[in-house]
Amino acid sequence: MVAPLDHDFCYEAIAHRDRTFDGKFWVGVLTTGVFCRPGCSARTPLSKNVRFYDSIQAAIEAGFRPCLRCRPVTDLPMASPHLATMRKICRMIREQSDQEFSTEDLANRAGLSVNHFPRVFRECIGVSPREYADACRGDRLRQLLRASRPVGEAIEEAGYGSASRVYERTGAQLGMTPRQFGKGGKGISISYAEVSTELGWLMIAATDRGVCWVQFGDSVEGLRLRLEKEFPLASVQKMDADSQPLLQPWGEALRRHLAGDLQTFSGLPLDIAGTAFQAKVWKFLCTIPAGETQSYAEVAAGIGQPTSVRAVARACASNRIAVLIPCHRVLRGSGEMAGYRWGIERKIALIHLEKN
């Protein structure tokens, strides 16, 4: 094989059930969730519904299970032998988020060495033990603040040792300080600017921390009303002279992107609020290259939680930042277009633009 993972080449092999390629690559079928040998006798799936992998482990990590007909392996380790233990550790951290657990303590509870435990935890869960614990505390803090608990009490009950510590660690999770979050964003200043694009009006809004809102719409007035509804207690105003040097280049870059001159936004600061799970999904979406798409199942597998397909779909639907967090690159498992909060037509146009 000259190009073992060339889609057309591999698809021709499975269409002919060519067993000479068994062991050289494996095929995952999105509509059934299984992976097979190229010579599998099952009915050949549609080209758009298959993905090819160069190893069994790659197919497993993408969320596929072995085919019972062609049995690609007979002694397949379906998951890490430590997965159940790591889930128990996660449950303990989540339920006792106000407690501090040392690496040594967690390793002893898992029955692993101090050096081995962090690597096994990351392989199974997708983040480090400290990152997971921080995310749990952040979730707990948001719950307490939404319940109108005093900031000091919420900080203490969530497990932060001091106010300075919580302000240092929660900026990326809350998108604002705890007091501002608890008051619905009151006291936050948001500047916005609108640009006319190939896909209609686009409005970009930002706090002093970064972009907090990017939306498509059919009119500037409609977008402005939607922005004010999204942040009812914030001070929302059109971009002024002080904001212009910052917002205008961002808006222009977005306009050029939608006109076909694809840009890289990796250095653009974002000020977004979401749960730890949503942040994990959004971060993964930003790794999908322009011009490529993935299914919800592939995204769930990519973040290390293959059973959370519906939660992934909800996280995509909760995204408030169009294009910069590219939820348009996620499709249903069948390859069909899923819902898009700014309209299926825009989603199709964005995918077509990036593929071409």
N, C-alpha and C positions, 0 to 999 in steps of 0.2 A: 504494500500500500504506500503510495507516495504521500497522500494526505489522509491519515487515518480518521480524522475528525471532520473532514469536509462533509457538510450535510448531504449534498446531492450524491456524493460518492457512497457514503454509508447507507443512504436510503435505497439506492439501487441494489446494494448487497442484501438488505433485509427483504426487499420486494421479490428477489429471486431466492430467498431463504438459503443463501450461500453459507454453508457450514464451514467453509475454509476460513471464515473470518471469526469463528467462535473463539473467544479468548483474546481477540485483538481489540475489540471494542464491545460496549454494551449499549442497549437502546432502552431508554425510559419512555413509557407511554403515558402521556398526561391524562388521558381519559379514563384509564384504569388504575393508575398509580403503581404499576409494576414495571420492573425492568427485565429484559430478556436477552438471550443470545441472538446474534444476527440470524441464525438458522432456525429460530423458533417456528413451530408449525402453526401457531395461532394466526388468525386473520391479520393481514398487513394493515396497520393503522394509516391514517392520512399523514402526509408529510408534515403538515403544520402541527400535528399532535405528538411529535416525537422529539426527543433530545438524545444526543449521543455522548457517551462518557468513555474515558480511556482506562477506567479502573472500576472494580466493583464498589470500592469504598466511595468513589466520587458519586456513583449512582445512589448509594445509601444516604450520603450526606445531602443529596438533592431531594430526599424525601420519598424515594421509591422503595418498594419491597420486592423480593425475588418472585419471579413467575413460577407458578406451581406446575406449569406444563413442561417448560424446557429446563427448569431447575438450574439456573446459571451457576449456583454453588450448592453444595450439600451441607457444608459446615459453616454457614454464614453467620458471623457475629452481628446480630441485628442492632445491637447498641453497645455502648461501653458497659463493661460489667460493673462499673462504679456509678452508673446513671441513677439507679434507685437511691443509693446512698447520698449522692449530691442533691437530689430533690428533697430528701429529708433535711439536709443541712440548710437548703434554701428556705424550707418551711419554718425551720427554727429561727433563722435570721429574720424572716418576715414577721413572724409572730412575736419576736422579742427585739424589734427594731430599736428599742430604747437601750439595749444592752450593747456593750463593746465586747466583741469576740476576737481574741488574738489568733493569728495563723496557727500557732501551736495548739491552742484549744480546739479549733475546728479540725485540724489534722488528726488529733487524738480521737475525736468523736467519729471521724470517718475511718479510722484505723489505718491511716497512711502516714508516711514520713512528712516532716515539715517541708522538705524540699520538693517532694512529689505532689503534695496536695494542691497547691495553687495551679499547677499545670493541668491536673485532672479536672479541677473545678472549671477552669476556662474551657477545656475541650468539651465538657458536658453542657455547660450553661451559656457559654459565649462571652462572658465578662469575668473579671477577676472577683474574688470574694469581697474585696473592699468596694469595688464599683457596685456590686449587687447590694451590699449593706447601705451604701450612700443612697442608692435609688429607693430602697425601702423606706429609709428615713424621710426622703423627700416626698414620697407618696403619703406617708403618715402626716407630715407637716401640712400638706395641702388639704387633707381631710379635716384636720383640726381647724385650720384657718377658715375653710368653707363653713364650718359649724360655728363660726363667730367666736372662737375661743380667743382670749387675750394673747397677744403675740408672745409675751414672756412665758406664759404657761404652755403654749403650743410648742415653743422651742424646746422647753425642758422635757415635756412629755414625749416628743418625737425622738429624743435621745441625743440631742446636741448638747455638748458640755457647756457651751457659752454662746452668747449672741454673736460674737465676732466669728465664731466657727461656722454658724449657720449662714451668715451673710457671705462668707467666703465660698461656701460649697453649693449654695442653692441658686445662684444667679442663672446658670444654664438650665436648671430644671424648672424654675418658676417664671423665668423671663423678666422678673422684676424682684424687688426686695419683698420679704415676707409681709411687711406691713402694707405695702401697696397691693400685693396680691389679695390679702385678706379684705381690703376695702374695694375690691373689684377694679383695681387699676386707678383709683382716684389719685390725682396728683401727677400722673404720667402725661407727658407731652408727646403727641404723635404728629408728625408732619407727613403730608402726602403729596404726590404728584401723579398726573395722568399722562399717558402717551397713547397715540393712535398706532395700532399695529395691524398686521395682516389678518389677525384673528379678532379684530374689534378693539374696543378700548381696554386698556390695561392700567390699573392703578397700583402704585407701589407706596407703601407707608412704612415709616421707621420711627423707632424711639432713639434715644441717644446711645442705646446699646447695639442697635442693628435693625435690619429689616424684620418687621413683625407681621406683614400682611401684603400679599400680592394676589390680585384678583382680576379675572376677566369680566367684562360686562358690556351691555349694549349702549349704555349712556354714562356720562360722567356723573350726572346727578344721582342716578341709581347706585353707582359705586360708592359715592360719598355717603349716601344714606345707609348703605350696608356697612360701611366702615364705622360710622357712628353707632350703629346698633351692636356691632361686634365689641366695641369698647365704649359702653355708655357713660362711664364715669371718668374717662380720660379727656384731656384737652386736645381735641382734634382740629388741626388747622392746615390750610394749604401751605405748601412749601414756601418759606420766606427766604430772604437774601442769605441768612446765615446757614440755612439747610441746603441751599442750591448747589454749592460745590460738591456736596456728598450725594444727594438724591439724583440729581440730573444725570451724572455719568452712569449710575445704576440703571435708571430708566432707559437711557439711550442704549446701553448694552443689551437690555432685554428686548428692545425694539429691533436691534440688529439681529439678535438671535432668532426672533420670530420671522425675520425677513430672509433667513437662510444663511446668515453669517454666524455660524455656531460659535458661541463664546464659552469660556470657562469661568465659573462663578465660585471656585473653591476658596478664594480669599475674601468673599463677601460675608460680613458678619450677620448672623441671624439672631433675632430676639424672639424665641418661640416658647410657648408654655405647653407642656404635655406630660403625660405619664411616662414612667421609665420605659414601659413597653412601646409606647408611641415613638419616643425618642429613638429607641433602638431600630424600629422599622424605618423611620425617616432617614436615619443615618445610613442604613443599608441601601435605601432607594437611591441615595446620592452616589453609590458606587456602581450602579448599573450604567454602562457606557451609553452615550447618545447613539441612537440607531439600533439599539437592542431592546428586547422586551423580555419579561419574565412573568410566570404565572404567580398567583397568590401562594400556591403550594411551594413554589421555588423560593419565594421570599421568606416564607415561614421556615423552610429548611435552612435557608441561608443565615438566618439569625439564631439557628440552633433550637427552634421550637416548631418542629414539623406538624404538630397537631393543632397549631394555633392559626389555621388558615382564615377562619372567620374574623378573628381578632385582628389579623393583618389587614383584611378588607376594611374593617372599621377604622383602623389607624390611617389608612389611605384616604378614606372619606373624611377624616377629621383634619386633614392637612389644609392649612389656611394660606400656604405659600405656593402658588402655581409656578411651574417651570423650575424654579430654584430647587424645590424638593419634588423630583419628577415622578409623581404618582401616576402620570399618564403612561409610563412605561410598564405598567402592570396590567396583565390581561387575565381573563378566566382560564381555567385549566384546559378548556376546549380550544383555546386560541381566540375565542370571540371577545369583542369589546365589552368590558364591564362598565358600570356607571362611572360618571365623571361629573363632579359638582359644577363644572363650567360648561357642560354639554358634550355629548358624544362626538358631535361634529368637530369640536376643537381638539378633542383627544385624537381622533383620526388624523386631523391635519398636523398635529404636533409629531405623531409617530411617522407620518409620511415625510414630513420635513426632515426629521433626523435621519431617517433611513436613506434619504436621497441627497 
